[in-house]
Amino acid sequence: MQELVGRLTALDPVASETLKVVAYFDALVASGVGLDGLLRAAAAMSGTVAGAQRRGRVSRFSAGGRRLDAEVTARHPERVQPGFDIWLERDGELHANDEMVVERLALAVELLDARRGSGNGLDTVVDESTPIGERAAVLARLRVDAGARIRLIATAIGDAIPGATSTIVSTRYGMLRATLDTTGVAPDVVAGLGRWVRADHAPTSWNGAIVAYRLADTADPVIDATSLGAILQLAQVYDPDVPHDDVTAIGRLSALEFEVLRALVESDSIRAAAARLGMHHSSVQARHEALTRELGYDPRSPIGRMRCGAATILWRLTTPDAQ
């Protein structure tokens, strides 16, 4: 399939993009992605809201991966299938692959329903749209009491924790592995640890684990959501579809500018920052002035440090491969 896509790209861009849609949904289905993941994929590929009504519940996601409320603005194009409806919310003329996205989404949801119950069900447990009674029923099948104290751990999909129940979940930040933890043993891979909660409140822990994982790196490989304090709430309410000017400004910086900015914010003085960077004091002073103009605030002032820290965290959360 990938070879065929490559050959067609030069000949017929629309046809090649259509094949990419097919290949992408095939990969999602093969990975066992749930409804939320399929909708996020459809929204990202089409650049507009994707929605579904299944078993009486409406689920909608923006192109940026954000869960939306149940108030549907449009259903165009739409597919009505036995047991579910799916749609895109396109205003105006359809884009070239809208119909194909909806067709593959419908097929994927149909396959999802056909194999319902064949997995371990953990994706249902961490899905915040799942009614608490249904969540408790799945937990019972996993031999976990709904009132038990658990946490969720987020890792890369290839980093399974031996002996623990896990599944692949599609998130707004891509595919991650969700692992149910009852022991409290820290993993030895890059991971985000969710807060300890009642088992039937698992989505709360999972959402925190996702944020913590996005902030983990080789220097700090395991981040506990509990340690993030108010940062966790800030990250969870931030809407990447409406990026803040501070976050956009951080994203415009070059790698060198960002390195200088970090040294300026974390060092006690400009001379200390220059020593850390191995640069002359006057050069770092000039870069400090340039960064102040670029950002619109002084990153070394007390308020500026807070703004810079918050913007950097939100940039890392919402930018692929951000360091």
Residue pairs with C-beta under 8 A, 6 or more apart in sequence:
1 19
1 22
1 23
1 26
2 23
4 19
5 16
5 19
5 20
5 23
6 16
8 15
8 16
8 19
9 16
14 96
14 97
17 96
17 97
18 96
18 97
18 100
21 45
21 97
21 100
21 101
21 104
22 100
22 104
24 41
24 45
25 38
25 41
25 104
25 105
25 107
25 108
28 37
28 38
28 41
28 108
28 170
29 108
29 111
29 112
31 157
31 168
31 175
32 119
32 123
32 167
32 168
33 41
33 108
33 168
33 169
33 170
33 175
34 112
34 123
34 124
34 127
34 169
34 170
35 52
35 54
35 59
35 109
35 112
35 127
36 59
36 61
36 67
36 127
36 129
36 170
37 169
37 170
37 171
37 175
38 105
38 108
38 109
38 112
38 170
39 50
39 51
39 52
39 59
39 60
39 61
39 105
40 50
40 61
40 65
40 170
40 171
40 172
41 105
41 170
42 50
42 86
42 88
42 101
42 102
42 105
43 49
43 50
43 61
43 62
43 63
43 65
43 88
44 63
44 65
45 97
45 101
46 63
46 88
46 90
46 95
46 97
46 98
46 101
47 63
47 95
48 63
48 88
48 89
48 90
48 91
49 60
49 61
49 62
49 63
49 68
49 73
49 88
49 89
50 60
50 61
50 86
50 87
50 88
50 89
50 101
50 105
51 58
51 59
51 60
51 61
51 72
51 75
51 86
51 87
51 88
51 89
52 58
52 59
52 60
52 84
52 85
52 86
52 87
52 105
52 109
53 59
53 84
53 85
53 86
54 83
54 84
54 85
54 109
54 113
55 83
55 84
57 70
57 129
58 70
58 72
59 67
59 129
60 67
60 68
60 69
60 70
60 72
60 89
61 67
61 68
62 68
62 241
63 241
64 172
64 239
64 240
64 241
65 171
65 172
65 173
65 240
66 172
66 239
66 240
66 241
67 128
67 129
72 87
72 89
73 89
74 87
74 89
74 90
74 91
75 85
75 87
75 89
76 87
76 88
76 89
76 90
76 91
76 94
77 87
77 88
77 90
77 94
77 98
77 99
77 102
78 85
78 86
78 87
78 88
78 102
79 85
79 86
79 87
79 102
79 103
79 105
79 106
81 106
81 109
81 110
83 113
84 109
84 110
84 113
86 102
86 105
86 106
86 109
87 102
88 98
88 101
88 102
90 98
119 167
120 142
120 165
120 167
121 138
121 141
121 142
122 138
122 142
122 165
122 166
122 167
122 178
122 180
123 167
123 168
123 169
123 178
124 130
124 134
124 135
124 138
125 135
125 138
125 139
125 142
125 180
125 199
125 202
125 203
126 152
126 169
126 178
126 202
126 203
126 206
127 203
128 203
128 207
130 138
130 203
132 200
135 146
135 200
135 202
136 146
136 200
139 145
139 146
139 199
139 200
139 202
140 146
142 165
142 180
144 150
144 180
144 182
144 199
145 199
146 198
146 199
146 200
147 198
147 199
147 200
148 182
148 198
148 199
149 182
149 196
149 197
149 198
149 199
150 180
150 181
150 182
150 196
150 197
150 198
150 199
150 202
150 205
151 181
151 184
151 193
151 194
151 195
151 196
151 197
151 205
151 209
152 178
152 179
152 180
152 181
152 194
152 202
152 205
152 206
152 209
153 161
153 164
153 178
153 179
153 181
153 187
153 191
153 192
153 193
153 194
153 209
154 176
154 177
154 178
154 179
154 191
154 192
154 194
154 206
154 209
154 210
154 212
154 213
155 161
155 176
155 177
155 179
155 187
155 189
155 190
155 191
155 192
155 213
156 176
156 177
156 189
156 190
157 168
157 175
157 176
157 177
158 177
159 177
159 187
159 189
159 190
159 191
160 166
160 177
160 179
161 179
161 181
161 187
161 189
164 179
164 180
164 181
165 179
165 180
166 177
166 178
166 179
166 180
167 177
167 178
168 175
168 176
168 177
168 178
169 175
169 176
169 177
169 178
169 206
171 210
172 240
173 210
173 214
173 317
173 318
174 320
176 210
176 213
178 206
178 209
179 187
180 202
181 193
186 193
186 222
187 222
189 221
190 213
190 216
190 217
190 218
190 221
190 222
191 212
191 213
191 216
191 221
191 222
191 223
192 208
192 209
192 210
192 211
192 212
192 213
192 214
192 215
192 216
192 222
192 223
192 225
193 209
193 212
193 222
193 223
193 224
193 225
193 226
194 204
194 205
194 206
194 207
194 208
194 209
194 212
194 225
195 204
195 205
195 208
195 225
195 226
196 205
196 226
197 204
197 205
205 225
207 236
208 225
208 226
208 228
208 232
208 236
209 225
211 225
211 228
211 232
211 235
211 236
211 317
212 223
212 224
212 225
212 228
212 232
213 223
214 316
214 317
215 223
215 228
215 313
215 316
215 317
216 222
216 223
217 323
225 232
228 235
231 310
231 313
234 310
234 313
234 314
235 313
235 314
235 317
238 244
238 314
238 317
238 318
240 317
240 318
243 318
244 311
244 314
245 296
246 295
246 296
246 307
246 308
246 310
246 311
246 314
247 311
247 314
247 315
247 318
249 294
249 295
249 296
249 311
250 258
250 295
250 308
250 311
250 312
250 315
251 315
251 319
252 294
253 261
253 291
253 294
257 287
257 291
257 294
259 277
260 273
260 277
260 279
260 284
260 287
260 288
260 291
261 291
261 299
261 308
262 312
263 273
263 276
263 277
263 284
264 270
264 273
264 284
264 287
264 288
264 291
264 299
264 300
265 299
265 300
265 305
265 308
265 309
266 273
267 273
267 276
270 281
270 284
270 285
270 288
270 300
271 281
273 284
274 280
274 281
274 283
274 284
277 284
288 299
288 300
291 299
292 298
292 299
295 304
295 308
297 303
297 304
297 307
297 308
298 304
299 305
299 307
299 308
315 322
316 322
316 323
